[in-house]
Amino acid sequence: MENFGYHTPASVADAAKILDAHEDAKLMAGGMTLLPTLKQRLAAPSDLIDLAGIAELKGISRVGDEIVIGAMTPHADVHESALVREAIPGLAALAGQIGDPAVRHRGTIGGSISNADPASDYPAGLVGHGATVVTNKRKIAADDFFTGLFDTALEPGEIVTTVRFPVPLWSTYQKLRHPASGYAVVGVLVAQTKDGVRVAVTGAGPSVFRIAAMETALSQSFSAKAIEGITIPADDMNNDMHASAAYRAHVVTVLAKRAVASR
């Protein structure tokens, strides 16, 4: 690990000032990905800005028809929150399937989505529920937030402050879990909202994606039978030592059917 400056701002405004003042600075949330990267010397930022001491970035509340989650809220808090369990039990269940207990108590929703790992769970949670990512500068629809492999719409100087989840009529998350890491080999979130059905997939491709054909079919008839004939092309699926592209494409449909059948 290379030497770096270490900062502990007490507010988002202070963190933004430090970030703007140091061109090669990096924000640190839970550090689940960043710290191992630094230890392996795969990154050498000039400064680390630790967001752990910023109280305004933590907490869960209900505002009207939305659940608002602070960026520095740990996964375990989302899973255990009575507010989340009552309003969006599918999201609470998703958070409870992330990694292992150590990861769930240290990792944060803001850090997870900003890293945009293709096998992380929250991208499906955000896109599947039609969430909005709020930064210190603007609001970004989840559909526009995840732009590619480890890539998001965040611009230099932007800090995720909250994520706003509209309360759905119903949702659930089904996951083929990697037995060692807990990552999603494939994860599928299905949500019924006032605007229709949303189907979001993580783990299968370079970034989270929706399946329009399934959404249309389920909006007309919400049953596993309605989507059993829909196949997912394997062309853009991840292909690695854990699962082939063809297998992942097949599992997407299997998990989507399981999700709908659990209604």
N, C-alpha and C positions, 0 to 999 in steps of 0.2 A: 504494500500500500504506500502510495506517495504522500508527501506532506501536503496539507491543505489548511486554509483558514476555516475556523469553525464558528458559526454564528447561531445565536438562540434568540431570535426576535420574539417580542411579546404581542405583536399584532400583524395582521396581513399587510398593512401599510408599511410597517418597518421591514417586513420580509421583501416586499416589492422594491423598496429603496436599495436594500443590499443586493438584490438580484440585478437591478439595473446598474449598480456600481461595479460589478465584477462580471466581466464578459464570459468567463468560463465557470461561473458558479453553478451549482446544482442544488435543487430543492430536495430535502429528504423528509419523507413521511414515516412509514414504518421501517423502511430500509430493507425490506425482504429481498429485493433484487439489487438495489444499489450497493449495499455493503459487500455482498459476495463479489460483485463486479469490481469494486475497488480493491478487495483483497487479492483478486487474480490479476490486478493491474491492467484490466481491460478498459479502464477509464481513469483519468487523472484530472479531476476538476481542481480549479484554483481554490475554491471555497465550497463548503457545505453549509446550507441554510436549513437548520433543523426546525421543523414546524411543530414539534411536539408541545411546545410551551404556549401555543396560541389558543386560548380558551374559546375564541369565537368560531374556531373551525371544528369544534366538537359538539356532539349532541344530536338528538332526534326529536322532532316535533311534528305535530299535525297542524297544517295551515289550510283551512277549508277542505277541499277535496284532494289535497296533496300531503304526502309524507316527505318531510324535508330532513335530509341527513347531512351533517357536517362532514367535510372532506377528511378530517382526521379521526373520524369515528371508527373504531376497530370492528372487524367482521363479527366478532363474538357479541358485541353490543347490538348490532343489527339483528343477529340471530335471536338474541334473548329479549329484545325489546317487546314489551306488551303492546305498544302502539303499532309496531310493524306486524306483529303476529295477528293482531285483530284486523288491521286494514289490508295488508298485503302478505298473507301467510306464505305465498309462493316465494316472495323475496326473502323472508325470514328463513325458509328452508334452504334456499340457495346459499345464503351466507353461512349456514351451518355445515355446508358441504365443502367449504373452501379449505384446502390444505389439511393441517392437523391443528390440535389445540394451541400450540405455540404460535403458529402462523395466524390463527384466528384472533388471538389476543394482542398481537403486535401489528399485523398488517391492517391497512386502512382502505376505505373505499376510494378516497381520492388518489392515494398512491397507486392502487391497483389499476384504476381506469386510465391514469396518466401514463402508466407503463405500457398498457395495451398489449399485454402478452396474448398471443393467439389462443392459448389454452386456459386463460383465466375465465372465471365464471361471471363476474359482474358485467362484462359487455353484453351478454345475453339478457341479464337482468335489466339493464338500462334500455336497450333497444326493444326488448320484448314488452316492456311496460310503457314505452314512449316517454321516457324520462327527459329531463332537461338538466344539463350541466351548467352551473353558474360559476363564473370566474370573477376575479377582481375587476374585470373589464367588460364582460358581456355575458349573454346567455346563449348556449349552444344546444340545439336539439340532439338527442342521442343518435338519431339516424345520421347526423352530419359530423358527430364527434370522432368516431373511429374511422380512420381513413386508410389503414393498411397495416402491414406487419409492424408491430411496435410503433405505430404512427398514429397521431391524433391531430385534430384541428387546432390544438393549442399553439399559440404564437409566443415568441420570446417575451418574457416578462409577465406572462399570464399565470395565475395561481388559481387552481380549483378551490372554491370556497364551500359550495354545497351541491348536492344532487337532489332534484325535486322529482318525486315519483307520483304521477296521478294514481289515485286509488282505482284499481280495476274492478270489474264485476267479479272476476275470478282469474286466478293464474296458478300455474305450477311449473316446476323445473325438474326435468329428468336428465340424468347424467351417467355416462360411462366413465367411471373414475379410474385414473391411473393408480394402481395399487400402492406404489411407493410415494410418489409426489403429491397425490391427491388432485392433480390437474385434470381438466376435462379432456379426455381423448375425444369425446363429443358431448356437448351439452345442449339441450333444447328447452327453451322456455315458451310456453303457450299461454296467451292471455286473452281473455274476453274483456273488451273495453266498450265504452258507450259508442265508440266510433267503428267498432268491428273487431275482428280477431287479428292478433299479431303473433307471428311465429318467428323466433330469433334463435340462431344457431351459433354456438361458440365451439372452439376446439377443432372443428372439422376443416376449416380453411385458414388462410393467412390473417383474416380478420372476421369479426362477427358479421353475419348476414341474415336477411329475412327471406322467407320462401313465399312469394306472392301467390303461387298456385295453391298452396295449402291454405293460406289466409282466405282466399276467395271461396274455396270449397267448404271450409269450416264455417264461414259466414252464412253459407246457404244451408248447411246441415252439419251441426256440431256433433260429429260421430267419428270414431276411428275408421269406420268403413268408408267415409267420404274421402279419405286421403290415402287409402291403402294402394291405390293404383298410381300414385304420384311418385316418380323416381327422381333422384337428384343426380345430375351429371357428376362424374368423378374427376373431370378435367381440372378443376380448380381446387380440389381437396388436398389437404396435407398428406404427404406420403413419407413415412419415416419408420424407424425401428419399432415403434409402438403399434402402428396400424397402417395398413395400405390405404391409398386414396379410395379404392373401390369399397373396402370394408367400411370406412368412415361414411361414405355416401349411403351405404345400406343402413348403417346404424342411425343416421339422421331420421329416416322414415320410421324405423322401429321405435325410437324414443318419442317421436312426435305422436305416434299412435298410442303409446303408453300414457303420455301426458293427457291426451284427450279422453282416453278410457277411464282415467282416474277421476274425472269430473263427477 
